[in-house]
């Protein structure tokens, strides 16, 4: 499903990714583990088309997204991927329901029933009218998970999803991510610096100084 060949990326003259080659099969759950500054988040952003490489190719379902137009990249991000961020990235002035609804609205879909179902799936029934500041960190990440899945993307990209949570909430969130993505048959790419979190994946890849080892 996803194939990276000789991917390189530099920022301000510093090479962050060095000749990355990686294949990820449909339905796989892969963790990319590395310390801060290793290039793992940069790699995730390239797969999610949040940025583009300086060289190399990133093929998704046989299509090289590096050659996409801006419009094609926007559609790819909206339809193909779902992001879960470390700091949740919820909109503070709208409700739980409205935060989860955003990907559907961006895709021209109005489906309140699905939003309500996802709120129940992530264990937040009764919280739909709450605002992010009224929720705990673990609850906010559950909103983010529902938002990442609501538009039925093929690929879930999780960037340090438990980095802002304690160990109890971290385990709860990872069990939820694992269960939902398995049930929905999603391809999951998780980046983390924590071995205990990487172990939830079926396959683990390490990155150090912009170089992968498997």
C-alpha positions as CSV (number, residue, x, y, z in Angstrom):
1,X,0.0,0.0,0.0
2,X,2.7,2.5,1.0
3,X,6.2,2.4,-0.5
4,X,8.9,5.0,0.1
5,X,12.0,4.9,-2.1
6,X,15.2,6.9,-1.4
7,X,13.3,9.6,0.4
8,X,15.4,12.5,1.6
9,X,14.5,15.7,3.4
10,X,16.5,18.7,4.7
11,X,15.6,21.8,6.8
12,X,17.9,24.8,6.8
13,X,20.7,22.9,5.3
14,X,20.5,20.0,7.8
15,X,19.6,16.6,6.3
16,X,16.8,15.2,8.5
17,X,15.9,12.1,6.4
18,X,18.6,10.1,4.6
19,X,17.7,7.7,1.8
20,X,14.6,6.3,3.5
21,X,13.2,3.0,2.0
22,X,10.1,1.6,3.6
23,X,7.2,-0.6,2.6
24,X,4.0,-0.9,4.6
25,X,1.3,-3.4,3.7
26,X,-2.5,-2.6,3.8
27,X,-3.9,-3.2,7.2
28,X,-0.5,-3.3,8.9
29,X,0.3,-1.5,12.2
30,X,3.8,-0.2,12.2
31,X,5.6,1.8,14.9
32,X,8.5,4.0,14.0
33,X,10.6,4.5,17.1
34,X,13.3,7.1,17.7
35,X,14.5,9.8,20.0
36,X,13.7,13.5,19.7
37,X,15.2,14.9,16.5
38,X,15.6,11.4,14.9
39,X,13.3,12.4,11.9
40,X,10.3,10.2,12.9
41,X,7.8,13.0,12.9
42,X,9.2,14.4,9.6
43,X,8.7,11.0,8.1
44,X,5.1,10.8,9.3
45,X,4.4,14.2,7.9
46,X,5.7,13.2,4.5
47,X,3.5,10.1,4.3
48,X,0.6,12.3,5.3
49,X,1.4,14.9,2.6
50,X,1.8,17.6,5.2
51,X,5.2,18.2,3.6
52,X,7.0,17.0,0.5
53,X,10.5,15.3,0.3
54,X,13.4,16.9,-1.4
55,X,13.9,13.7,-3.4
56,X,12.6,10.2,-3.7
57,X,9.1,8.8,-4.1
58,X,6.2,8.1,-1.8
59,X,3.8,5.7,-3.5
60,X,0.3,5.1,-1.9
61,X,-1.8,2.5,-3.7
62,X,0.6,2.8,-6.7
63,X,0.3,6.5,-7.0
64,X,3.4,8.7,-6.3
65,X,2.0,11.5,-4.1
66,X,5.1,13.6,-4.6
67,X,4.0,14.3,-8.1
68,X,0.4,15.4,-7.0
69,X,-0.9,18.8,-7.7
70,X,-1.9,21.0,-4.7
71,X,-5.5,20.0,-5.2
72,X,-4.7,16.3,-5.3
73,X,-2.6,16.7,-2.1
74,X,-5.5,18.4,-0.4
75,X,-7.9,15.6,-1.4
76,X,-5.4,13.0,-0.3
77,X,-5.1,14.6,3.1
78,X,-8.9,14.9,3.5
79,X,-9.9,11.5,2.3
80,X,-7.0,9.1,2.6
81,X,-5.5,10.0,6.0
82,X,-6.5,10.6,9.6
83,X,-4.0,12.3,12.0
84,X,-3.8,11.8,15.8
85,X,-1.5,14.4,17.3
86,X,0.4,14.5,20.6
87,X,-1.3,17.7,21.8
88,X,-4.8,16.7,20.4
89,X,-5.1,19.8,18.2
90,X,-8.8,20.3,19.0
91,X,-10.6,23.5,18.2
92,X,-11.1,25.0,21.7
93,X,-14.2,27.1,20.9
94,X,-16.4,24.3,19.5
95,X,-18.0,21.2,21.1
96,X,-16.8,17.6,21.1
97,X,-19.5,16.9,18.5
98,X,-18.4,19.7,16.2
99,X,-14.7,18.8,16.5
100,X,-15.4,15.2,15.4
101,X,-17.7,16.5,12.6
102,X,-15.0,18.6,10.9
103,X,-13.5,16.0,8.6
104,X,-17.0,15.1,7.3
105,X,-17.8,18.7,6.6
106,X,-14.5,19.2,4.8
107,X,-15.5,16.3,2.5
108,X,-19.0,17.8,2.0
109,X,-20.8,15.2,4.2
110,X,-23.4,15.8,6.8
111,X,-23.9,12.7,8.9
112,X,-24.8,13.5,12.5
113,X,-25.6,9.9,13.2
114,X,-22.1,8.7,12.5
115,X,-20.7,11.4,14.8
116,X,-22.9,10.3,17.6
117,X,-21.9,6.6,17.0
118,X,-18.2,7.5,17.1
119,X,-18.7,9.5,20.3
120,X,-20.1,6.2,21.8
121,X,-17.3,4.1,20.3
122,X,-14.6,6.2,22.0
123,X,-16.4,6.1,25.3
124,X,-17.6,9.8,25.5
125,X,-21.3,9.3,25.4
126,X,-22.9,12.3,27.2
127,X,-19.9,14.6,26.4
128,X,-20.9,15.6,22.9
129,X,-21.8,19.2,24.0
130,X,-18.7,19.7,26.2
131,X,-15.8,21.8,25.1
132,X,-12.2,20.6,25.1
133,X,-11.3,22.6,28.2
134,X,-14.0,20.6,30.1
135,X,-12.3,17.3,29.3
136,X,-9.3,15.5,30.7
137,X,-6.2,14.9,28.5
138,X,-7.3,11.3,27.9
139,X,-10.8,12.4,26.9
140,X,-9.4,15.0,24.5
141,X,-7.3,12.3,22.8
142,X,-10.4,10.1,22.5
143,X,-12.1,13.0,20.6
144,X,-9.0,13.2,18.4
145,X,-9.2,9.5,17.7
146,X,-12.8,9.8,16.7
147,X,-12.0,12.8,14.5
148,X,-9.2,10.8,12.8
149,X,-11.5,7.9,12.0
150,X,-14.9,9.5,11.3
151,X,-14.3,10.0,7.5
152,X,-13.2,6.4,7.1
153,X,-9.6,7.0,5.9
154,X,-7.4,4.1,4.8
155,X,-4.4,5.4,6.8
156,X,-4.1,6.5,10.4
157,X,-1.0,8.5,11.3
158,X,-0.3,8.8,15.0
159,X,2.4,11.3,16.1
160,X,3.3,10.6,19.8
161,X,-0.4,10.1,20.6
162,X,0.3,9.4,24.3
163,X,3.1,11.9,24.8
164,X,0.9,14.2,26.9
165,X,-0.7,11.5,28.9
166,X,0.1,9.5,32.1
167,X,0.8,5.8,32.0
168,X,-2.8,4.8,32.8
169,X,-4.3,7.0,30.1
170,X,-1.6,6.0,27.7
171,X,-2.5,2.3,28.0
172,X,-6.2,3.1,27.7
173,X,-5.6,5.2,24.5
174,X,-3.4,2.6,22.9
175,X,-5.9,-0.2,23.6
176,X,-8.6,2.0,22.0
177,X,-6.5,2.8,18.9
178,X,-5.6,-0.9,18.5
179,X,-9.1,-2.1,18.9
180,X,-10.8,0.4,16.6
181,X,-8.2,0.3,13.8
182,X,-8.3,-3.5,13.8
183,X,-12.1,-3.6,13.7
184,X,-12.1,-1.0,10.9
185,X,-9.1,-2.6,9.0
186,X,-7.0,0.5,8.9
187,X,-3.3,0.9,8.1
188,X,-1.6,2.5,11.1
189,X,1.7,4.3,11.3
190,X,2.7,5.3,14.8
191,X,5.7,7.3,15.8
192,X,6.9,7.3,19.4
193,X,10.0,7.5,21.6
194,X,8.6,5.1,24.1
195,X,9.3,1.3,23.9
196,X,6.1,0.5,25.8
197,X,4.0,2.3,23.2
198,X,5.9,0.9,20.2
199,X,5.1,-2.6,21.4
200,X,1.4,-2.2,20.6
201,X,2.3,-2.3,16.9
202,X,2.6,-5.6,15.0
203,X,5.9,-4.4,13.4
204,X,8.5,-2.0,14.6
205,X,11.0,0.1,12.7
206,X,13.7,2.2,14.4
207,X,15.0,5.6,13.2
208,X,18.2,7.3,14.2
209,X,19.7,10.4,12.7
210,X,17.4,10.1,9.7
211,X,18.3,6.5,8.9
212,X,15.9,3.5,9.3
213,X,16.8,0.1,10.7
214,X,14.3,-2.8,10.7
